[in-house]
Amino acid sequence: MKKVVIIGAGPAGLSCAYKLLSNNKNIEVIVLEEDSQVGGISKTINYKGNRMDVGGHRFFTKNEEVKKFWLKILPLQGKKAYDDILLELDKSLKKGGPDPEKEDRVMLVRNRVSRIYYNKKFFDYPVNLNFKTLKNMGLVTSINCGFSYIKSSLFKLEETSLENFYINSFGKKLYSMFFKEYTTKVWGREPKDIDPSWGSQRAKGISIRKVISDYFHRLFKIKNKNKAKSLIEEFLYPKYGPGELYEYVAEEIEKMGGKIYLNSKVTKINNENNKIKSISYMNNNKKIDINCDIVVSSMPMKDLVNDMNKIPKNIKDISNNLPYRDFITIGVLVDKLNLKPHKTIKTIHGSISDNWIYVQDPSVTMGRVQIFNNWSPYMVKSPKDTIWMGLEYFCSEGDSFWNKSDKELTKLAAEELKRMGFIKDKIIDSYVYRVKKAYPAYFDSYSEIDKLREYLNDYENLYCIGRNGTHSYNNMDHSIYSGFVCADMIKKNNHDLDKLWNINVDSSYQEEK
Ligand SMILES: Cc1cc2nc3c(=O)[nH]c(=O)nc-3n(C[C@H](O)[C@H](O)[C@H](O)COP(=O)(O)OP(=O)(O)OC[C@H]3O[C@@H](n4cnc5c(N)ncnc54)[C@H](O)[C@@H]3O)c2cc1C
């Protein structure tokens, strides 16, 4: 019987374990997870009955296999959710599907509402050419935006940086309002110092021309097949947040005989002659060694290489210089927001209906606000009387922001919310959560990543999957798919790792956040 050890119980590791064990009794699967719960970055944190999604995870995919998997684990809602009932909203429901008021194992269909907060005003996201936008910008700024867009369309800059890519796509004025500050907040680098390929991947499909075309299609109610991708207006979301899905996947894995060891951090990969012989992990301060026939790693490539023996210096240098961006999310509970609700989209808490807001205002350090009530009312203990938010701050592990105490961070968050006019009163409660290596970045030694991947290809029983496991800017669907592909390869004794390295390279869909 083959013994497969999977490192990491995030979407990639769990989907690999699930697929390996499906219809296959001839395999032993052990998943080692450093954290005390499953789900990786896509887990849900339960803080005193209020649930936090570490980022706000929309379930959206073009991959039918992944979608089928999601809906097998959590079937689509057959009855209205709590807020839809109270608001008497129409909802398309799946006949025979579960009732979210009575059952937990249910996938909800949610409306997507998100805006940009800039200069103390709200703008539609993606930027919409309506009267409100022009009014918010003012006549002079609107004219400036128009002229600068025309100029950038006529005189294209050489695309040597992300800055030039954005200016060519949107014009200098819109770039400076809506892209420069936010990109710098997220990545800790200005767009002029970022490779343009990053933008063409992330902003693929979002262009002023598409925004204009979508505007006219909406105006005349014509179905637009080529809708820009950031205009997706519905998404799937588990009743209790993304982690709920992975908790059920873990349950299924265990039912099929797989083992998942939590609080088990892999600290050593014992490699010899292009083969991994065993793995050491720490559990409860105890070092445990485990033999393996095959290793599937979804842990960060940098950590994997550091845990291996006798790595050539050039390979170690590449992996040590792989960049990441880290992030802190602060759960904040308030009884109300000091903001005007949307006129058309009602909520049961009486405030704004956004799922999330991009904070592009340079006067605060906050990057994004999630309003969990609007993702799912079941995320919040008292969804009518309180508003439970996730305030997101991008930073780097070990920098002065990262090292602030929880108390300092909460104080800053409350001050910024007041300065932005979101709240007037004190916050009721808060919870600070730090996420290491939230974003694998494409700078520095990333340009040499092929050498590192080629080196790892030579380990005949090692497979790398997932977001940090392949250092690819994956969404959940890419990571899950990489787990599936890897399981198929293992079943067929195939070791063509290029398939795994390239999972999201040609993908036509990149979710915009
Ligand atoms: C802010 C934010 C918002 C996002 N929004 C969306 C969205 O809307 N939609 C979407 O589809 N995706 C979204 N994503 C992406 C999504 O979170 C990831 O694609 C997904 O979680 C990646 O899964 P993974 O299994 O590859 O990696 P991870 O989720 O990182 O899981 C890896 C696991 O390995 C474990 N591990 C690491 N090192 C070790 C070790 N040494 N020993 C044992 N275990 C270890 C970790 O603890 C973790 O559990 C978002 C991400 C962020 C940061």
The ligand as a MOL file (V3000), in Angstrom:
LIG
                    3D

  0  0  0     0  0            999 V3000
M  V30 BEGIN CTAB
M  V30 COUNTS 53 58 0 0 0
M  V30 BEGIN ATOM
M  V30 1 C -7.1660 38.3600 1.4330 0
M  V30 2 C -7.4380 37.1870 0.5550 0
M  V30 3 C -8.6390 37.0970 -0.1290 0
M  V30 4 C -8.9080 35.9980 -0.9740 0
M  V30 5 N -10.0940 35.9430 -1.6460 0
M  V30 6 C -10.3710 34.8790 -2.4280 0
M  V30 7 C -11.6270 34.7860 -3.0930 0
M  V30 8 O -12.4890 35.6690 -2.9930 0
M  V30 9 N -11.8690 33.6750 -3.8580 0
M  V30 10 C -10.9360 32.6880 -4.0010 0
M  V30 11 O -11.2280 31.6960 -4.6910 0
M  V30 12 N -9.7400 32.7640 -3.3960 0
M  V30 13 C -9.4280 33.8320 -2.6260 0
M  V30 14 N -8.2150 33.9020 -1.9780 0
M  V30 15 C -7.2170 32.8620 -2.2180 0
M  V30 16 C -7.3700 31.6300 -1.3060 0
M  V30 17 O -7.2850 32.0210 0.0350 0
M  V30 18 C -6.2450 30.6620 -1.6340 0
M  V30 19 O -6.1910 30.4390 -3.0170 0
M  V30 20 C -6.3700 29.2870 -0.9760 0
M  V30 21 O -6.5740 29.3260 0.4020 0
M  V30 22 C -5.0820 28.5440 -1.2720 0
M  V30 23 O -5.1830 27.2180 -0.8160 0
M  V30 24 P -3.8530 26.3480 -0.6130 0
M  V30 25 O -4.2930 25.0710 -0.0300 0
M  V30 26 O -3.0940 26.3600 -1.8580 0
M  V30 27 O -2.9850 27.1820 0.4410 0
M  V30 28 P -3.2940 27.6430 1.9120 0
M  V30 29 O -4.6970 28.0710 2.0580 0
M  V30 30 O -2.2270 28.6210 2.2290 0
M  V30 31 O -3.0720 26.3230 2.7730 0
M  V30 32 C -1.7850 25.8130 3.0340 0
M  V30 33 C -1.8130 25.0820 4.3600 0
M  V30 34 O -0.5130 24.5570 4.6320 0
M  V30 35 C -0.2400 24.7070 6.0180 0
M  V30 36 N 1.2160 24.6990 6.2310 0
M  V30 37 C 2.1350 25.6060 5.8210 0
M  V30 38 N 3.3620 25.2700 6.2360 0
M  V30 39 C 3.2200 24.0950 6.9130 0
M  V30 40 C 4.1440 23.2520 7.5910 0
M  V30 41 N 5.4550 23.5270 7.6570 0
M  V30 42 N 3.6630 22.1400 8.1860 0
M  V30 43 C 2.3330 21.8220 8.1370 0
M  V30 44 N 1.4220 22.6200 7.5310 0
M  V30 45 C 1.8620 23.7330 6.9160 0
M  V30 46 C -0.8720 26.0490 6.3470 0
M  V30 47 O -1.0860 26.1900 7.7440 0
M  V30 48 C -2.1540 25.9840 5.5420 0
M  V30 49 O -3.2090 25.4280 6.2730 0
M  V30 50 C -7.9210 34.9900 -1.1320 0
M  V30 51 C -6.7180 35.0750 -0.4400 0
M  V30 52 C -6.4640 36.1630 0.3950 0
M  V30 53 C -5.1590 36.2520 1.1300 0
M  V30 END ATOM
M  V30 BEGIN BOND
M  V30 1 1 1 2
M  V30 2 1 2 3
M  V30 3 2 2 52
M  V30 4 2 3 4
M  V30 5 1 4 5
M  V30 6 1 4 50
M  V30 7 2 5 6
M  V30 8 1 6 7
M  V30 9 1 6 13
M  V30 10 2 7 8
M  V30 11 1 7 9
M  V30 12 1 9 10
M  V30 13 2 10 11
M  V30 14 1 10 12
M  V30 15 2 12 13
M  V30 16 1 13 14
M  V30 17 1 14 15
M  V30 18 1 14 50
M  V30 19 1 15 16
M  V30 20 1 16 17
M  V30 21 1 16 18
M  V30 22 1 18 19
M  V30 23 1 18 20
M  V30 24 1 20 21
M  V30 25 1 20 22
M  V30 26 1 22 23
M  V30 27 1 23 24
M  V30 28 2 24 25
M  V30 29 1 24 26
M  V30 30 1 24 27
M  V30 31 1 27 28
M  V30 32 2 28 29
M  V30 33 1 28 30
M  V30 34 1 28 31
M  V30 35 1 31 32
M  V30 36 1 32 33
M  V30 37 1 33 34
M  V30 38 1 33 48
M  V30 39 1 34 35
M  V30 40 1 35 36
M  V30 41 1 35 46
M  V30 42 1 36 37
M  V30 43 1 36 45
M  V30 44 2 37 38
M  V30 45 1 38 39
M  V30 46 1 39 40
M  V30 47 2 39 45
M  V30 48 1 40 41
M  V30 49 2 40 42
M  V30 50 1 42 43
M  V30 51 2 43 44
M  V30 52 1 44 45
M  V30 53 1 46 47
M  V30 54 1 46 48
M  V30 55 1 48 49
M  V30 56 2 50 51
M  V30 57 1 51 52
M  V30 58 1 52 53
M  V30 END BOND
M  V30 END CTAB
M  END
